[in-house]
Structures are given as structure tokens and as C-alpha cells.
């Protein structure tokens, strides 16, 4: 079985819509982290206690999804459709191969767990 990891860096205001889009295609397991980053998005001005300051790192949300290879294209399409505004700062999607994954509770690799479920089920 080929397993991949998708990391998607998106705008925070697009998170709820993106989660709905993922659920619509059957993706229910993922990790969400609040991150900051820098790309083509322009600097903005902020005000703190009456003083202006330049915002050079922008708040983003990182979604991490581990799934079977056959779901990757469908998942990318769902993320782009839900998270895209057409403006600089929409984010990036990265794809990584997963060589191994272990279940902490059982100590088995996830592939061993799949084999046990298929034999018992």
C-alpha cells in the first residue's frame, strides 16, 4: 500500500470551509496547527497600544493529512476549491511519501494493524 502525507498551508478564515470540503470526500482524520509564515503576501500594518508596527509573518493554518495514494488528487482538488481566494497568501500544498507509521497504543505499524483487521473481519 502506498501512503502519502499532504501538508496544506492555508488562510485561517478558510479552515472551516476546507474541513467541510474534506469531509464531503470522506476525509475525516487530519491534524491542524496554527503557524506563521512568509511568502508573496505583502506586509501589513498593525497597531499595538497606539503604536504602528509592520506585520511580516502572517498567521496561517497547517493541515496534515495521511492517506492512501489513490485519494491524493481528489484531496488536493478539494483543498484548492475550498481554500483558494485568488490572492497572494492563499498558501501551498506539499506531498510527502510515508515510509512507515506506528500506532502508539499497540506498537504495531499501521500496515500490520490493517492486516489484522482484514484477517479478523
LUMSE-151910 format. One record per atom (N, C-alpha, C): residue in three letters; atom name; x, z negated, y. Coordinates in Angstrom, 3 decimals. Example, Ala and Ser with C-alpha at 12.3 -4.5 7.8 and 13.67 -1.06 7.14 Angstrom:
BEGIN
<code:ALA&site:N&c1:13.190&c3:-7.800&c2:-5.690>
<code:ALA&site:CA&c1:12.300&c3:-7.800&c2:-4.500>
<code:ALA&site:C&c1:13.200&c3:-7.800&c2:-3.300>
<code:SER&site:N&c1:12.850&c3:-7.080&c2:-2.250>
<code:SER&site:CA&c1:13.670&c3:-7.140&c2:-1.060>
<code:SER&site:C&c1:12.900&c3:-7.870&c2:0.030>
***
This chain:
BEGIN
<code:UNK&site:N&c1:0.848&c3:0.000&c2:-1.179>
<code:UNK&site:CA&c1:0.000&c3:0.000&c2:0.000>
<code:UNK&site:C&c1:0.893&c3:0.000&c2:1.241>
<code:UNK&site:N&c1:0.598&c3:0.892&c2:2.178>
<code:UNK&site:CA&c1:1.348&c3:0.954&c2:3.430>
<code:UNK&site:C&c1:0.586&c3:0.141&c2:4.463>
<code:UNK&site:N&c1:1.304&c3:-0.802&c2:5.096>
<code:UNK&site:CA&c1:0.690&c3:-1.690&c2:6.087>
<code:UNK&site:C&c1:1.422&c3:-1.511&c2:7.412>
<code:UNK&site:N&c1:0.679&c3:-1.490&c2:8.491>
<code:UNK&site:CA&c1:1.244&c3:-1.323&c2:9.832>
<code:UNK&site:C&c1:0.766&c3:-2.446&c2:10.736>
<code:UNK&site:N&c1:1.529&c3:-2.649&c2:11.807>
<code:UNK&site:CA&c1:1.139&c3:-3.601&c2:12.851>
<code:UNK&site:C&c1:0.967&c3:-2.827&c2:14.142>
<code:UNK&site:N&c1:-0.146&c3:-3.047&c2:14.806>
<code:UNK&site:CA&c1:-0.393&c3:-2.466&c2:16.123>
<code:UNK&site:C&c1:-0.252&c3:-3.575&c2:17.151>
<code:UNK&site:N&c1:0.554&c3:-3.328&c2:18.173>
<code:UNK&site:CA&c1:0.608&c3:-4.201&c2:19.345>
<code:UNK&site:C&c1:0.064&c3:-3.399&c2:20.512>
<code:UNK&site:N&c1:-0.960&c3:-3.912&c2:21.132>
<code:UNK&site:CA&c1:-1.559&c3:-3.248&c2:22.286>
<code:UNK&site:C&c1:-1.498&c3:-4.186&c2:23.473>
<code:UNK&site:N&c1:-0.872&c3:-3.721&c2:24.551>
<code:UNK&site:CA&c1:-0.809&c3:-4.475&c2:25.795>
<code:UNK&site:C&c1:-1.872&c3:-3.873&c2:26.716>
<code:UNK&site:N&c1:-2.871&c3:-4.678&c2:27.088>
<code:UNK&site:CA&c1:-3.984&c3:-4.159&c2:27.878>
<code:UNK&site:C&c1:-4.278&c3:-5.062&c2:29.075>
<code:UNK&site:N&c1:-5.146&c3:-4.573&c2:29.953>
<code:UNK&site:CA&c1:-5.593&c3:-5.378&c2:31.095>
<code:UNK&site:C&c1:-6.494&c3:-6.515&c2:30.587>
<code:UNK&site:N&c1:-6.345&c3:-7.720&c2:31.145>
<code:UNK&site:CA&c1:-7.172&c3:-8.852&c2:30.693>
<code:UNK&site:C&c1:-8.674&c3:-8.588&c2:30.821>
<code:UNK&site:N&c1:-9.079&c3:-7.880&c2:31.851>
<code:UNK&site:CA&c1:-10.509&c3:-7.635&c2:32.062>
<code:UNK&site:C&c1:-11.101&c3:-6.653&c2:31.043>
<code:UNK&site:N&c1:-10.243&c3:-6.011&c2:30.241>
<code:UNK&site:CA&c1:-10.700&c3:-5.077&c2:29.218>
<code:UNK&site:C&c1:-10.720&c3:-5.701&c2:27.818>
<code:UNK&site:N&c1:-10.367&c3:-6.979&c2:27.708>
<code:UNK&site:CA&c1:-10.272&c3:-7.626&c2:26.401>
<code:UNK&site:C&c1:-11.616&c3:-7.685&c2:25.673>
<code:UNK&site:N&c1:-12.666&c3:-8.164&c2:26.319>
<code:UNK&site:CA&c1:-13.964&c3:-8.311&c2:25.666>
<code:UNK&site:C&c1:-14.479&c3:-6.969&c2:25.174>
<code:UNK&site:N&c1:-14.397&c3:-5.949&c2:26.010>
<code:UNK&site:CA&c1:-14.843&c3:-4.611&c2:25.626>
<code:UNK&site:C&c1:-14.025&c3:-4.070&c2:24.447>
<code:UNK&site:N&c1:-12.708&c3:-4.334&c2:24.467>
<code:UNK&site:CA&c1:-11.839&c3:-3.859&c2:23.393>
<code:UNK&site:C&c1:-12.149&c3:-4.574&c2:22.080>
<code:UNK&site:N&c1:-12.396&c3:-5.863&c2:22.130>
<code:UNK&site:CA&c1:-12.761&c3:-6.610&c2:20.918>
<code:UNK&site:C&c1:-14.066&c3:-6.062&c2:20.330>
<code:UNK&site:N&c1:-15.039&c3:-5.769&c2:21.173>
<code:UNK&site:CA&c1:-16.296&c3:-5.181&c2:20.691>
<code:UNK&site:C&c1:-16.036&c3:-3.845&c2:20.011>
<code:UNK&site:N&c1:-15.173&c3:-3.020&c2:20.618>
<code:UNK&site:CA&c1:-14.834&c3:-1.727&c2:20.033>
<code:UNK&site:C&c1:-14.149&c3:-1.864&c2:18.685>
<code:UNK&site:N&c1:-13.269&c3:-2.863&c2:18.564>
<code:UNK&site:CA&c1:-12.598&c3:-3.103&c2:17.284>
<code:UNK&site:C&c1:-13.586&c3:-3.570&c2:16.220>
<code:UNK&site:N&c1:-14.481&c3:-4.465&c2:16.590>
<code:UNK&site:CA&c1:-15.487&c3:-4.946&c2:15.639>
<code:UNK&site:C&c1:-16.384&c3:-3.804&c2:15.171>
<code:UNK&site:N&c1:-16.669&c3:-2.852&c2:16.064>
<code:UNK&site:CA&c1:-17.521&c3:-1.713&c2:15.705>
<code:UNK&site:C&c1:-16.907&c3:-0.840&c2:14.616>
<code:UNK&site:N&c1:-15.575&c3:-0.849&c2:14.499>
<code:UNK&site:CA&c1:-14.934&c3:-0.054&c2:13.441>
<code:UNK&site:C&c1:-14.480&c3:-0.934&c2:12.271>
<code:UNK&site:N&c1:-14.890&c3:-2.203&c2:12.287>
<code:UNK&site:CA&c1:-14.610&c3:-3.085&c2:11.153>
<code:UNK&site:C&c1:-13.354&c3:-3.916&c2:11.264>
<code:UNK&site:N&c1:-12.710&c3:-3.930&c2:12.424>
<code:UNK&site:CA&c1:-11.508&c3:-4.747&c2:12.626>
<code:UNK&site:C&c1:-11.955&c3:-6.103&c2:13.169>
<code:UNK&site:N&c1:-11.776&c3:-7.149&c2:12.359>
<code:UNK&site:CA&c1:-12.206&c3:-8.490&c2:12.785>
<code:UNK&site:C&c1:-11.044&c3:-9.475&c2:12.877>
<code:UNK&site:N&c1:-9.889&c3:-9.127&c2:12.323>
<code:UNK&site:CA&c1:-8.746&c3:-10.037&c2:12.344>
<code:UNK&site:C&c1:-7.675&c3:-9.533&c2:13.292>
<code:UNK&site:N&c1:-7.307&c3:-10.352&c2:14.259>
<code:UNK&site:CA&c1:-6.265&c3:-9.992&c2:15.218>
<code:UNK&site:C&c1:-5.806&c3:-11.246&c2:15.939>
<code:UNK&site:N&c1:-4.688&c3:-11.133&c2:16.619>
<code:UNK&site:CA&c1:-4.147&c3:-12.222&c2:17.435>
<code:UNK&site:C&c1:-4.138&c3:-11.757&c2:18.883>
<code:UNK&site:N&c1:-4.484&c3:-12.657&c2:19.803>
<code:UNK&site:CA&c1:-4.497&c3:-12.345&c2:21.227>
<code:UNK&site:C&c1:-3.567&c3:-13.329&c2:21.938>
<code:UNK&site:N&c1:-2.688&c3:-12.784&c2:22.786>
<code:UNK&site:CA&c1:-1.771&c3:-13.612&c2:23.574>
<code:UNK&site:C&c1:-1.851&c3:-13.196&c2:25.034>
<code:UNK&site:N&c1:-1.728&c3:-14.174&c2:25.920>
<code:UNK&site:CA&c1:-1.620&c3:-13.858&c2:27.343>
<code:UNK&site:C&c1:-0.150&c3:-13.621&c2:27.649>
<code:UNK&site:N&c1:0.149&c3:-12.489&c2:28.286>
<code:UNK&site:CA&c1:1.521&c3:-12.130&c2:28.597>
<code:UNK&site:C&c1:1.592&c3:-11.615&c2:30.037>
<code:UNK&site:N&c1:2.790&c3:-11.463&c2:30.553>
<code:UNK&site:CA&c1:3.000&c3:-10.797&c2:31.840>
<code:UNK&site:C&c1:4.018&c3:-9.690&c2:31.616>
<code:UNK&site:N&c1:3.925&c3:-8.672&c2:32.445>
<code:UNK&site:CA&c1:4.855&c3:-7.571&c2:32.251>
<code:UNK&site:C&c1:4.980&c3:-6.689&c2:33.471>
<code:UNK&site:N&c1:5.827&c3:-5.699&c2:33.304>
<code:UNK&site:CA&c1:6.164&c3:-4.809&c2:34.406>
<code:UNK&site:C&c1:6.233&c3:-3.391&c2:33.871>
<code:UNK&site:N&c1:5.583&c3:-2.477&c2:34.540>
<code:UNK&site:CA&c1:5.626&c3:-1.057&c2:34.204>
<code:UNK&site:C&c1:5.515&c3:-0.269&c2:35.482>
<code:UNK&site:N&c1:4.662&c3:0.752&c2:35.477>
<code:UNK&site:CA&c1:4.470&c3:1.580&c2:36.674>
<code:UNK&site:C&c1:3.501&c3:0.975&c2:37.669>
<code:UNK&site:N&c1:2.766&c3:-0.029&c2:37.259>
<code:UNK&site:CA&c1:1.778&c3:-0.638&c2:38.148>
<code:UNK&site:C&c1:2.474&c3:-1.173&c2:39.393>
<code:UNK&site:N&c1:1.898&c3:-0.897&c2:40.543>
<code:UNK&site:CA&c1:2.514&c3:-1.279&c2:41.809>
<code:UNK&site:C&c1:2.462&c3:-2.796&c2:42.015>
<code:UNK&site:N&c1:3.423&c3:-3.289&c2:42.800>
<code:UNK&site:CA&c1:3.417&c3:-4.699&c2:43.179>
<code:UNK&site:C&c1:2.169&c3:-4.986&c2:44.003>
<code:UNK&site:N&c1:1.703&c3:-6.214&c2:43.931>
<code:UNK&site:CA&c1:0.570&c3:-6.633&c2:44.746>
<code:UNK&site:C&c1:0.988&c3:-7.845&c2:45.560>
<code:UNK&site:N&c1:0.155&c3:-8.199&c2:46.520>
<code:UNK&site:CA&c1:0.409&c3:-9.373&c2:47.346>
<code:UNK&site:C&c1:-0.505&c3:-10.499&c2:46.899>
<code:UNK&site:N&c1:0.049&c3:-11.690&c2:46.848>
<code:UNK&site:CA&c1:-0.733&c3:-12.874&c2:46.550>
<code:UNK&site:C&c1:-0.601&c3:-13.865&c2:47.687>
<code:UNK&site:N&c1:-1.489&c3:-14.845&c2:47.737>
<code:UNK&site:CA&c1:-1.417&c3:-15.888&c2:48.754>
<code:UNK&site:C&c1:-1.475&c3:-17.227&c2:48.034>
<code:UNK&site:N&c1:-0.509&c3:-18.084&c2:48.329>
<code:UNK&site:CA&c1:-0.491&c3:-19.421&c2:47.766>
<code:UNK&site:C&c1:-0.231&c3:-20.403&c2:48.896>
<code:UNK&site:N&c1:-1.184&c3:-21.304&c2:49.109>
<code:UNK&site:CA&c1:-1.091&c3:-22.306&c2:50.182>
<code:UNK&site:C&c1:-0.784&c3:-21.648&c2:51.527>
<code:UNK&site:N&c1:-1.469&c3:-20.544&c2:51.773>
<code:UNK&site:CA&c1:-1.353&c3:-19.876&c2:53.063>
<code:UNK&site:C&c1:-0.136&c3:-18.982&c2:53.229>
<code:UNK&site:N&c1:0.715&c3:-18.879&c2:52.214>
<code:UNK&site:CA&c1:1.902&c3:-18.033&c2:52.313>
<code:UNK&site:C&c1:1.752&c3:-16.830&c2:51.383>
<code:UNK&site:N&c1:2.133&c3:-15.664&c2:51.901>
<code:UNK&site:CA&c1:2.104&c3:-14.437&c2:51.106>
<code:UNK&site:C&c1:3.308&c3:-14.380&c2:50.176>
<code:UNK&site:N&c1:3.098&c3:-13.812&c2:49.011>
<code:UNK&site:CA&c1:4.202&c3:-13.569&c2:48.085>
<code:UNK&site:C&c1:3.920&c3:-12.282&c2:47.328>
<code:UNK&site:N&c1:4.980&c3:-11.681&c2:46.804>
<code:UNK&site:CA&c1:4.863&c3:-10.426&c2:46.070>
<code:UNK&site:C&c1:4.696&c3:-10.728&c2:44.579>
<code:UNK&site:N&c1:3.710&c3:-10.075&c2:43.960>
<code:UNK&site:CA&c1:3.473&c3:-10.201&c2:42.527>
<code:UNK&site:C&c1:4.133&c3:-9.001&c2:41.857>
<code:UNK&site:N&c1:5.225&c3:-9.243&c2:41.108>
<code:UNK&site:CA&c1:5.944&c3:-8.147&c2:40.453>
<code:UNK&site:C&c1:5.700&c3:-8.114&c2:38.946>
<code:UNK&site:N&c1:5.264&c3:-9.221&c2:38.377>
<code:UNK&site:CA&c1:4.889&c3:-9.275&c2:36.965>
<code:UNK&site:C&c1:3.372&c3:-9.439&c2:36.906>
<code:UNK&site:N&c1:2.716&c3:-8.552&c2:36.178>
<code:UNK&site:CA&c1:1.267&c3:-8.520&c2:36.168>
<code:UNK&site:C&c1:0.724&c3:-9.147&c2:34.884>
<code:UNK&site:N&c1:-0.362&c3:-9.925&c2:34.995>
<code:UNK&site:CA&c1:-0.946&c3:-10.520&c2:33.796>
<code:UNK&site:C&c1:-1.527&c3:-9.441&c2:32.885>
<code:UNK&site:N&c1:-1.265&c3:-9.572&c2:31.608>
<code:UNK&site:CA&c1:-1.765&c3:-8.653&c2:30.588>
<code:UNK&site:C&c1:-2.198&c3:-9.465&c2:29.377>
<code:UNK&site:N&c1:-2.816&c3:-8.795&c2:28.434>
<code:UNK&site:CA&c1:-3.195&c3:-9.399&c2:27.169>
<code:UNK&site:C&c1:-2.560&c3:-8.565&c2:26.063>
<code:UNK&site:N&c1:-1.979&c3:-9.240&c2:25.067>
<code:UNK&site:CA&c1:-1.404&c3:-8.531&c2:23.930>
<code:UNK&site:C&c1:-2.262&c3:-8.788&c2:22.699>
<code:UNK&site:N&c1:-2.744&c3:-7.689&c2:22.105>
<code:UNK&site:CA&c1:-3.472&c3:-7.739&c2:20.841>
<code:UNK&site:C&c1:-2.507&c3:-7.358&c2:19.739>
<code:UNK&site:N&c1:-2.482&c3:-8.137&c2:18.661>
<code:UNK&site:CA&c1:-1.672&c3:-7.810&c2:17.492>
<code:UNK&site:C&c1:-2.605&c3:-7.690&c2:16.294>
<code:UNK&site:N&c1:-2.531&c3:-6.539&c2:15.632>
<code:UNK&site:CA&c1:-3.432&c3:-6.255&c2:14.523>
<code:UNK&site:C&c1:-2.600&c3:-5.734&c2:13.358>
<code:UNK&site:N&c1:-2.747&c3:-6.327&c2:12.179>
<code:UNK&site:CA&c1:-2.073&c3:-5.848&c2:10.972>
<code:UNK&site:C&c1:-3.148&c3:-5.242&c2:10.084>
<code:UNK&site:N&c1:-2.927&c3:-3.984&c2:9.674>
<code:UNK&site:CA&c1:-3.948&c3:-3.280&c2:8.909>
<code:UNK&site:C&c1:-3.346&c3:-2.196&c2:8.023>
<code:UNK&site:N&c1:-4.172&c3:-1.658&c2:7.150>
<code:UNK&site:CA&c1:-3.746&c3:-0.563&c2:6.283>
<code:UNK&site:C&c1:-3.499&c3:0.691&c2:7.110>
<code:UNK&site:N&c1:-2.561&c3:1.491&c2:6.655>
<code:UNK&site:CA&c1:-2.152&c3:2.694&c2:7.367>
<code:UNK&site:C&c1:-3.326&c3:3.620&c2:7.677>
<code:UNK&site:N&c1:-4.283&c3:3.720&c2:6.763>
<code:UNK&site:CA&c1:-5.378&c3:4.661&c2:6.979>
<code:UNK&site:C&c1:-6.278&c3:4.276&c2:8.159>
<code:UNK&site:N&c1:-6.205&c3:3.014&c2:8.637>
<code:UNK&site:CA&c1:-7.023&c3:2.558&c2:9.769>
<code:UNK&site:C&c1:-6.318&c3:2.686&c2:11.113>
<code:UNK&site:N&c1:-5.045&c3:3.065&c2:11.123>
<code:UNK&site:CA&c1:-4.261&c3:3.058&c2:12.360>
<code:UNK&site:C&c1:-4.826&c3:4.014&c2:13.408>
<code:UNK&site:N&c1:-5.037&c3:5.265&c2:13.069>
<code:UNK&site:CA&c1:-5.514&c3:6.245&c2:14.055>
<code:UNK&site:C&c1:-6.873&c3:5.856&c2:14.623>
<code:UNK&site:N&c1:-7.777&c3:5.415&c2:13.767>
<code:UNK&site:CA&c1:-9.108&c3:5.007&c2:14.214>
<code:UNK&site:C&c1:-9.016&c3:3.813&c2:15.167>
<code:UNK&site:N&c1:-8.106&c3:2.891&c2:14.869>
<code:UNK&site:CA&c1:-7.934&c3:1.698&c2:15.700>
<code:UNK&site:C&c1:-7.338&c3:2.060&c2:17.056>
<code:UNK&site:N&c1:-6.344&c3:2.936&c2:17.064>
<code:UNK&site:CA&c1:-5.750&c3:3.377&c2:18.324>
<code:UNK&site:C&c1:-6.812&c3:4.035&c2:19.200>
<code:UNK&site:N&c1:-7.604&c3:4.900&c2:18.605>
<code:UNK&site:CA&c1:-8.663&c3:5.590&c2:19.351>
<code:UNK&site:C&c1:-9.635&c3:4.586&c2:19.972>
<code:UNK&site:N&c1:-10.032&c3:3.563&c2:19.204>
<code:UNK&site:CA&c1:-10.962&c3:2.549&c2:19.708>
<code:UNK&site:C&c1:-10.343&c3:1.776&c2:20.869>
<code:UNK&site:N&c1:-9.076&c3:1.411&c2:20.759>
<code:UNK&site:CA&c1:-8.414&c3:0.658&c2:21.830>
<code:UNK&site:C&c1:-8.344&c3:1.497&c2:23.096>
<code:UNK&site:N&c1:-7.915&c3:2.745&c2:22.964>
<code:UNK&site:CA&c1:-7.794&c3:3.616&c2:24.142>
<code:UNK&site:C&c1:-9.156&c3:3.809&c2:24.805>
<code:UNK&site:N&c1:-10.186&c3:4.084&c2:24.012>
<code:UNK&site:CA&c1:-11.516&c3:4.295&c2:24.581>
<code:UNK&site:C&c1:-12.035&c3:3.071&c2:25.322>
<code:UNK&site:N&c1:-11.731&c3:1.897&c2:24.829>
<code:UNK&site:CA&c1:-12.258&c3:0.669&c2:25.427>
<code:UNK&site:C&c1:-11.399&c3:0.123&c2:26.565>
<code:UNK&site:N&c1:-10.090&c3:0.322&c2:26.505>
<code:UNK&site:CA&c1:-9.189&c3:-0.327&c2:27.459>
<code:UNK&site:C&c1:-8.744&c3:0.584&c2:28.607>
<code:UNK&site:N&c1:-9.008&c3:1.869&c2:28.502>
<code:UNK&site:CA&c1:-8.499&c3:2.830&c2:29.487>
<code:UNK&site:C&c1:-9.318&c3:2.812&c2:30.775>
<code:UNK&site:N&c1:-8.601&c3:2.748&c2:31.907>
<code:UNK&site:CA&c1:-9.239&c3:2.902&c2:33.221>
<code:UNK&site:C&c1:-8.769&c3:4.184&c2:33.899>
<code:UNK&site:N&c1:-7.644&c3:4.727&c2:33.440>
<code:UNK&site:CA&c1:-7.075&c3:5.913&c2:34.074>
<code:UNK&site:C&c1:-6.093&c3:5.583&c2:35.182>
<code:UNK&site:N&c1:-5.871&c3:4.310&c2:35.438>
<code:UNK&site:CA&c1:-4.958&c3:3.863&c2:36.500>
<code:UNK&site:C&c1:-3.654&c3:3.366&c2:35.888>
<code:UNK&site:N&c1:-2.583&c3:3.351&c2:36.707>
<code:UNK&site:CA&c1:-1.336&c3:2.722&c2:36.270>
<code:UNK&site:C&c1:-1.632&c3:1.275&c2:35.887>
<code:UNK&site:N&c1:-0.987&c3:0.803&c2:34.834>
<code:UNK&site:CA&c1:-1.177&c3:-0.581&c2:34.410>
<code:UNK&site:C&c1:-2.158&c3:-0.739&c2:33.266>
<code:UNK&site:N&c1:-2.648&c3:0.378&c2:32.700>
<code:UNK&site:CA&c1:-3.577&c3:0.275&c2:31.573>
<code:UNK&site:C&c1:-2.912&c3:-0.293&c2:30.332>
<code:UNK&site:N&c1:-1.603&c3:-0.111&c2:30.182>
<code:UNK&site:CA&c1:-0.890&c3:-0.731&c2:29.071>
<code:UNK&site:C&c1:-0.264&c3:0.253&c2:28.113>
<code:UNK&site:N&c1:0.138&c3:-0.256&c2:26.964>
<code:UNK&site:CA&c1:0.827&c3:0.516&c2:25.926>
<code:UNK&site:C&c1:0.335&c3:0.081&c2:24.560>
<code:UNK&site:N&c1:0.535&c3:0.975&c2:23.580>
<code:UNK&site:CA&c1:0.258&c3:0.650&c2:22.184>
<code:UNK&site:C&c1:1.522&c3:0.971&c2:21.393>
<code:UNK&site:N&c1:1.964&c3:0.026&c2:20.571>
<code:UNK&site:CA&c1:3.148&c3:0.195&c2:19.726>
<code:UNK&site:C&c1:2.730&c3:0.036&c2:18.268>
<code:UNK&site:N&c1:3.354&c3:0.819&c2:17.385>
<code:UNK&site:CA&c1:3.063&c3:0.762&c2:15.961>
<code:UNK&site:C&c1:4.345&c3:0.405&c2:15.213>
<code:UNK&site:N&c1:4.259&c3:-0.565&c2:14.301>
<code:UNK&site:CA&c1:5.411&c3:-1.009&c2:13.516>
<code:UNK&site:C&c1:5.056&c3:-1.006&c2:12.027>
<code:UNK&site:N&c1:6.013&c3:-0.698&c2:11.181>
<code:UNK&site:CA&c1:5.766&c3:-0.868&c2:9.743>
<code:UNK&site:C&c1:5.895&c3:-2.351&c2:9.379>
<code:UNK&site:N&c1:5.086&c3:-2.791&c2:8.436>
<code:UNK&site:CA&c1:5.183&c3:-4.158&c2:7.924>
<code:UNK&site:C&c1:5.770&c3:-4.070&c2:6.525>
<code:UNK&site:N&c1:6.917&c3:-4.708&c2:6.337>
<code:UNK&site:CA&c1:7.587&c3:-4.645&c2:5.046>
<code:UNK&site:C&c1:7.055&c3:-5.690&c2:4.075>
<code:UNK&site:N&c1:6.786&c3:-6.887&c2:4.589>
<code:UNK&site:CA&c1:6.262&c3:-7.964&c2:3.753>
<code:UNK&site:C&c1:5.402&c3:-8.874&c2:4.612>
<code:UNK&site:N&c1:4.459&c3:-9.551&c2:3.973>
<code:UNK&site:CA&c1:3.638&c3:-10.550&c2:4.648>
<code:UNK&site:C&c1:3.355&c3:-11.670&c2:3.651>
<code:UNK&site:N&c1:3.487&c3:-12.902&c2:4.089>
<code:UNK&site:CA&c1:3.275&c3:-14.046&c2:3.204>
<code:UNK&site:C&c1:2.120&c3:-14.892&c2:3.697>
<code:UNK&site:N&c1:1.350&c3:-15.399&c2:2.772>
<code:UNK&site:CA&c1:0.290&c3:-16.340&c2:3.063>
<code:UNK&site:C&c1:0.911&c3:-17.736&c2:3.009>
<code:UNK&site:N&c1:0.850&c3:-18.468&c2:4.085>
<code:UNK&site:CA&c1:1.498&c3:-19.778&c2:4.156>
<code:UNK&site:C&c1:0.838&c3:-20.763&c2:3.181>
<code:UNK&site:N&c1:-0.473&c3:-20.726&c2:3.056>
<code:UNK&site:CA&c1:-1.177&c3:-21.673&c2:2.179>
<code:UNK&site:C&c1:-0.750&c3:-21.526&c2:0.726>
<code:UNK&site:N&c1:-0.651&c3:-20.277&c2:0.222>
<code:UNK&site:CA&c1:-0.352&c3:-20.064&c2:-1.195>
<code:UNK&site:C&c1:1.122&c3:-19.800&c2:-1.465>
<code:UNK&site:N&c1:1.859&c3:-19.341&c2:-0.448>
<code:UNK&site:CA&c1:3.250&c3:-18.970&c2:-0.640>
<code:UNK&site:C&c1:3.425&c3:-17.594&c2:-1.251>
<code:UNK&site:N&c1:2.321&c3:-16.927&c2:-1.569>
<code:UNK&site:CA&c1:2.380&c3:-15.589&c2:-2.161>
<code:UNK&site:C&c1:2.418&c3:-14.523&c2:-1.066>
<code:UNK&site:N&c1:2.951&c3:-13.361&c2:-1.426>
<code:UNK&site:CA&c1:2.847&c3:-12.262&c2:-0.467>
<code:UNK&site:C&c1:1.394&c3:-11.833&c2:-0.428>
<code:UNK&site:N&c1:0.981&c3:-11.274&c2:0.694>
<code:UNK&site:CA&c1:-0.399&c3:-10.809&c2:0.800>
<code:UNK&site:C&c1:-0.700&c3:-9.753&c2:-0.248>
<code:UNK&site:N&c1:0.322&c3:-8.973&c2:-0.653>
<code:UNK&site:CA&c1:0.102&c3:-7.954&c2:-1.670>
<code:UNK&site:C&c1:-0.184&c3:-8.614&c2:-3.016>
<code:UNK&site:N&c1:0.487&c3:-9.736&c2:-3.327>
<code:UNK&site:CA&c1:0.205&c3:-10.478&c2:-4.562>
<code:UNK&site:C&c1:-1.216&c3:-11.032&c2:-4.543>
<code:UNK&site:N&c1:-1.648&c3:-11.496&c2:-3.386>
<code:UNK&site:CA&c1:-2.996&c3:-12.047&c2:-3.252>
<code:UNK&site:C&c1:-4.020&c3:-10.949&c2:-3.519>
<code:UNK&site:N&c1:-3.798&c3:-9.755&c2:-2.950>
<code:UNK&site:CA&c1:-4.701&c3:-8.627&c2:-3.195>
<code:UNK&site:C&c1:-4.772&c3:-8.314&c2:-4.678>
<code:UNK&site:N&c1:-3.630&c3:-8.354&c2:-5.375>
<code:UNK&site:CA&c1:-3.616&c3:-8.079&c2:-6.810>
<code:UNK&site:C&c1:-4.422&c3:-9.119&c2:-7.579>
<code:UNK&site:N&c1:-4.287&c3:-10.411&c2:-7.202>
<code:UNK&site:CA&c1:-5.031&c3:-11.473&c2:-7.885>
<code:UNK&site:C&c1:-6.531&c3:-11.298&c2:-7.671>
<code:UNK&site:N&c1:-6.934&c3:-10.994&c2:-6.440>
<code:UNK&site:CA&c1:-8.350&c3:-10.823&c2:-6.143>
<code:UNK&site:C&c1:-8.902&c3:-9.639&c2:-6.933>
<code:UNK&site:N&c1:-8.165&c3:-8.549&c2:-6.989>
<code:UNK&site:CA&c1:-8.645&c3:-7.365&c2:-7.703>
<code:UNK&site:C&c1:-8.747&c3:-7.613&c2:-9.205>
<code:UNK&site:N&c1:-7.859&c3:-8.426&c2:-9.777>
<code:UNK&site:CA&c1:-7.912&c3:-8.708&c2:-11.219>
<code:UNK&site:C&c1:-9.034&c3:-9.687&c2:-11.553>
<code:UNK&site:N&c1:-9.250&c3:-10.664&c2:-10.639>
<code:UNK&site:CA&c1:-10.274&c3:-11.681&c2:-10.894>
<code:UNK&site:C&c1:-11.660&c3:-11.172&c2:-10.556>
<code:UNK&site:N&c1:-11.763&c3:-10.312&c2:-9.521>
<code:UNK&site:CA&c1:-13.045&c3:-9.853&c2:-9.001>
<code:UNK&site:C&c1:-13.691&c3:-8.886&c2:-9.891>
***
